[in-house]
Amino acid sequence: MSSSRTEERVRKRVSSVGGSGVHMPVISFTAPLAGPTVALGANLHGDECTGIGVAHALVDQLAASLQRGVVHIYPSLNPRGLDDGTRRMPGDTLDPNRAFPGAVRGTQAERHAWRIWTDLTARRPDLYIDLHTDAGGAMPYAIVDRVIRGRGGRMLAKRCIELAEASGLTVLREYPPDRYRRFELDRSLPGALINELAIPAVTLEVGPRRRIDPEAVRVATRGVLGILTRLHMAQEPAPGHSSLRADRVWRRESGPRTTRTGILLPMVRPGMNFKRGAALTQIRSLGGEIREVLRAPSDGFVVSLPERTSVGLGVATATLAVPEESSFA
């Protein structure tokens, strides 16, 4: 099928998330041939904006590139947080990405989550792609949630990993199951879809916060199109990113946490390998006195560094990738 014929026949429809509250548009593309249904959401954390640029890039491209199936695009799942430049919804202290599936009569964030959940699940997606950002200078990467309950099991975890790998980005498994539960990541939108409904989900973490970076948009858009290609919905496989680490199975890990206050001085950069016990960061006084040296808990590589300089107690000094003990733990 030529791209010109595809563009003529792909149908575009604009709707919005139902219920009272802030307006959230949904742009849907339906290809002439039957195929999977994919939902893509961005900006659930209001200060993470790369996904909005990706959504707009896909709106510009899918009429020509979508060959099978349906794609539903949610450019912003937190418009009020976007307007205020804040991670959370204004007036609510709950992380909106720890509120799913939400509640009809819960907190503001839980009611908002319920609106999103109801709209998204009614579209019966075969895959959900969540677009987030980590920090300026961070490696771009894909996160795969843990399957800790429900009917999906090992096959669901494997499917999520296969789709994440199609993004061309480094794939990280989430924190181990005990911390995954403690951090309530099963109440994130992708985590809830996986563990409540056995719907595959992939999270892409690309770009800086609070602004749209064109290169980050290109990287993430290629990643999304690569995933659609893996589903036979498009023909635009994602090239491996220059930072791709596919040499073994990796998982996300928090860097060592501070036990002293002061100035955070990184001794590593994103993408750098380290050995267990290697110095990752120093905490110094304003006068330059070394108060603490924080060291790697195991072998691995640096994914991102925090966007702050003055730190208090208990601050994670990096996001790390460390070896996974088993492939689908």
Number of C-alpha atoms within 10 A of each C-alpha: 6 9 13 11 12 20 18 11 17 21 15 16 10 11 12 12 19 14 13 9 11 13 15 16 17 21 19 19 22 22 23 18 15 12 16 17 21 24 22 25 26 26 24 28 25 26 22 30 28 29 30 23 21 27 25 15 15 22 17 11 14 22 22 20 23 29 27 23 21 26 26 24 24 27 25 25 25 29 19 17 22 22 12 13 19 16 23 22 24 17 9 12 12 15 15 27 23 20 25 26 24 24 17 13 9 13 15 21 25 23 21 25 27 21 20 24 19 15 16 20 15 9 14 13 20 17 25 25 22 23 28 26 25 22 20 16 17 21 24 28 27 28 25 29 28 26 26 20 13 11 14 19 16 14 12 20 23 16 17 23 23 16 25 28 26 24 30 28 29 25 30 28 24 21 21 16 16 10 11 18 14 9 13 16 22 27 22 20 26 27 29 25 24 31 22 19 14 20 21 27 30 29 25 26 24 32 29 22 21 18 14 17 16 12 12 20 22 16 20 30 24 24 28 29 24 25 27 29 22 20 20 16 25 19 15 18 18 23 15 17 17 11 14 17 19 14 7 10 18 23 20 20 22 17 23 20 15 21 16 17 17 22 21 22 17 17 12 18 17 18 20 12 15 20 13 11 12 17 15 20 22 21 25 19 16 10 7 10 12 14 14 17 19 20 19 21 17 15 15 20 22 23 27 25 23 18 14 10 12 14 18 14 11 12 17 15 26 24 21 28 28 23 18 18 11 8 15 16 15
